[in-house]
Amino acid sequence: MTQRQAALPGLVAPILFWVTYLALAALRPEYSLLTKAVSELGSVDAPRKVLWNVLGYVLPGLLIVLFSWGLSRHMATAKKSKLPAYSLLLSGLFMALAGIFPGDFENRQTLTMLLHTIGSFGSYIFFLMAAFSFPAVMRTSIYWKDAIKPTLLFTWLTILFGAWPFVFQDFPAVGQRLVFFFYFAWVYYVALKFYKQPQK
């Protein structure tokens, strides 16, 4: 796998997620972008749950896994510098897990809801590990140094908007969408930077 081939899954994952999300949300007039969680498009009683869970969670997650694997092979040179790529890989795996087990928003005590929640939170936690450990690797490269500030900005914005539901309780779902936006903005930015990196 060439460097550019390794970067492609990271470019495709955000596009696939958002195209799927916008298309399926538009097909459900009762689905509120302000109050409904993203996962409710794939909840156990959702009309197109399989479509959302496969195209919205599982495939984007697996694409992030492929992208992370490519990063670990082409960018990381020392064992300690592989931590960001491996953490991002786990973020993708947990995202796929969230799609394999749809959320049950009517009965939050079910096993499928528990596993869905583990997948969702696990994906975000491993993303934070990747995002905060990546700058140490970026500082070792002249090409990557200018990516430190944008990637950290995207990361901190996911944390900032993660607090949205506690402040704006009338439309809590907006914050979740912004977290997803900046999560995938980080992935897309890093993938694009990786794609454009001069090949040795």
C-alpha positions as CSV (number, residue, x, y, z in Angstrom):
1,M,0.0,0.0,0.0
2,T,1.5,3.3,-1.1
3,Q,1.3,6.4,1.1
4,R,-1.5,8.0,-0.9
5,Q,-3.5,4.8,-0.9
6,A,-3.1,4.7,2.9
7,A,-4.4,8.2,3.1
8,L,-7.5,7.6,1.0
9,P,-9.6,5.8,3.7
10,G,-9.1,8.8,6.0
11,L,-10.4,11.1,3.3
12,V,-13.4,8.9,2.5
13,A,-14.6,8.1,6.1
14,P,-15.8,11.7,6.9
15,I,-17.5,12.1,3.6
16,L,-19.3,8.8,3.9
17,F,-20.4,9.6,7.4
18,W,-21.9,13.0,6.6
19,V,-23.5,12.0,3.3
20,T,-25.2,9.1,5.0
21,Y,-26.2,11.1,7.9
22,L,-27.7,14.0,5.9
23,A,-29.5,11.6,3.5
24,L,-31.1,9.4,6.2
25,A,-32.0,12.4,8.4
26,A,-33.8,14.0,5.5
27,L,-35.8,10.9,5.0
28,R,-37.3,11.1,8.5
29,P,-39.4,14.3,8.9
30,E,-39.9,13.6,12.6
31,Y,-36.2,13.3,13.3
32,S,-35.1,16.6,14.9
33,L,-31.5,17.8,14.3
34,L,-31.8,19.8,17.5
35,T,-32.9,17.2,20.0
36,K,-32.3,13.7,18.6
37,A,-29.0,11.9,19.0
38,V,-27.1,10.9,15.9
39,S,-27.3,7.3,17.1
40,E,-31.1,7.4,17.0
41,L,-30.9,7.1,13.2
42,G,-29.8,3.5,13.9
43,S,-31.7,2.7,17.1
44,V,-33.3,-0.7,17.4
45,D,-36.7,0.7,16.3
46,A,-35.4,3.0,13.5
47,P,-36.8,2.4,10.0
48,R,-33.4,2.2,8.3
49,K,-31.2,1.2,11.2
50,V,-29.1,-1.3,9.2
51,L,-28.3,1.3,6.5
52,W,-27.3,3.9,9.1
53,N,-25.3,1.5,11.3
54,V,-23.4,0.0,8.4
55,L,-22.8,3.2,6.4
56,G,-22.7,5.7,9.3
57,Y,-20.7,3.8,11.9
58,V,-19.2,0.5,10.8
59,L,-17.7,1.4,7.4
60,P,-16.4,4.8,8.5
61,G,-14.9,3.1,11.6
62,L,-13.2,0.5,9.5
63,L,-11.9,3.1,7.1
64,I,-10.4,4.9,10.0
65,V,-8.8,1.6,11.1
66,L,-7.2,1.3,7.6
67,F,-6.1,4.9,7.6
68,S,-4.5,4.5,11.0
69,W,-2.7,1.3,9.9
70,G,-1.3,3.2,7.0
71,L,-0.2,6.0,9.2
72,S,1.6,3.6,11.5
73,R,3.5,2.1,8.6
74,H,4.5,5.2,6.6
75,M,4.8,8.0,9.2
76,A,5.9,6.4,12.5
77,T,9.5,5.4,12.7
78,A,9.9,4.7,16.4
79,K,7.8,2.5,18.6
80,K,6.7,5.3,20.9
81,S,5.6,7.4,17.8
82,K,3.1,4.7,16.9
83,L,0.9,5.5,19.8
84,P,-1.2,8.2,18.0
85,A,-1.9,5.8,15.0
86,Y,-2.7,2.9,17.2
87,S,-5.0,5.0,19.4
88,L,-6.8,6.3,16.2
89,L,-7.1,2.7,15.0
90,L,-8.9,1.8,18.3
91,S,-11.1,4.8,17.9
92,G,-12.2,3.4,14.5
93,L,-12.8,-0.1,15.9
94,F,-14.9,1.3,18.7
95,M,-16.9,3.4,16.3
96,A,-17.6,0.2,14.3
97,L,-18.6,-1.5,17.5
98,A,-21.2,1.3,18.1
99,G,-22.7,0.4,14.7
100,I,-22.8,-3.4,15.3
101,F,-24.8,-2.8,18.5
102,P,-27.6,-0.3,17.9
103,G,-28.7,1.9,20.7
104,D,-32.0,1.2,22.5
105,F,-33.2,4.6,23.6
106,E,-36.5,3.3,25.0
107,N,-34.7,0.9,27.3
108,R,-31.2,2.1,28.1
109,Q,-30.5,-0.9,30.4
110,T,-30.3,-3.4,27.6
111,L,-27.0,-5.1,26.6
112,T,-27.1,-3.7,23.1
113,M,-27.4,-0.2,24.5
114,L,-24.6,-0.8,26.9
115,L,-22.3,-2.1,24.1
116,H,-23.3,0.8,21.9
117,T,-22.4,3.3,24.6
118,I,-19.1,1.6,25.2
119,G,-18.4,1.8,21.4
120,S,-19.3,5.5,21.3
121,F,-17.4,6.6,24.4
122,G,-14.5,4.3,23.6
123,S,-14.2,5.8,20.1
124,Y,-14.0,9.3,21.5
125,I,-11.6,8.4,24.3
126,F,-9.1,6.8,22.0
127,F,-9.5,9.7,19.6
128,L,-8.4,12.1,22.4
129,M,-5.4,9.8,23.1
130,A,-4.5,10.0,19.4
131,A,-5.1,13.7,19.1
132,F,-3.1,14.7,22.1
133,S,-0.2,12.4,21.5
134,F,0.1,13.2,17.8
135,P,1.8,16.6,18.2
136,A,4.9,14.9,19.8
137,V,5.3,13.0,16.5
138,M,4.5,16.0,14.3
139,R,7.3,18.1,16.0
140,T,9.9,15.6,14.7
141,S,9.0,16.6,11.1
142,I,9.3,20.0,9.3
143,Y,6.4,19.0,7.1
144,W,4.1,18.1,9.9
145,K,4.9,20.9,12.4
146,D,2.4,23.3,10.9
147,A,-0.4,20.8,11.5
148,I,0.0,20.9,15.3
149,K,-2.1,24.0,15.9
150,P,-5.1,23.0,13.6
151,T,-5.3,19.5,14.9
152,L,-5.2,20.7,18.5
153,L,-7.8,23.3,17.7
154,F,-10.2,20.6,16.3
155,T,-9.5,18.5,19.4
156,W,-10.3,21.2,21.9
157,L,-13.4,22.1,20.0
158,T,-14.7,18.5,20.4
159,I,-14.2,18.9,24.1
160,L,-15.8,22.4,24.2
161,F,-18.9,21.3,22.3
162,G,-19.1,18.1,24.3
163,A,-20.3,20.3,27.2
164,W,-23.0,21.8,25.0
165,P,-26.0,19.7,26.3
166,F,-25.3,20.9,29.9
167,V,-25.6,24.6,28.8
168,F,-28.2,24.5,26.0
169,Q,-30.6,21.9,27.3
170,D,-33.4,22.8,24.9
171,F,-31.4,21.7,21.9
172,P,-28.7,19.3,23.2
173,A,-28.1,17.4,20.0
174,V,-26.5,20.4,18.3
175,G,-23.4,19.9,20.4
176,Q,-23.1,16.3,19.5
177,R,-23.1,17.1,15.8
178,L,-20.4,19.7,16.3
179,V,-18.3,17.1,18.2
180,F,-18.7,14.7,15.2
181,F,-17.9,17.6,12.9
182,F,-14.6,18.4,14.5
183,Y,-13.7,14.7,15.1
184,F,-14.1,14.1,11.3
185,A,-12.5,17.4,10.5
186,W,-9.4,16.2,12.4
187,V,-9.4,12.9,10.5
188,Y,-9.9,14.6,7.1
189,Y,-7.2,17.2,7.8
190,V,-4.6,14.7,8.9
191,A,-5.5,12.4,6.0
192,L,-5.2,15.2,3.5
193,K,-1.9,16.3,4.9
194,F,-0.7,12.7,4.8
195,Y,-1.9,12.4,1.2
196,K,0.0,15.6,0.1
197,Q,3.2,14.7,1.9
198,P,6.1,14.4,-0.5
199,Q,6.9,10.8,-1.0
200,K,10.5,9.6,-0.3
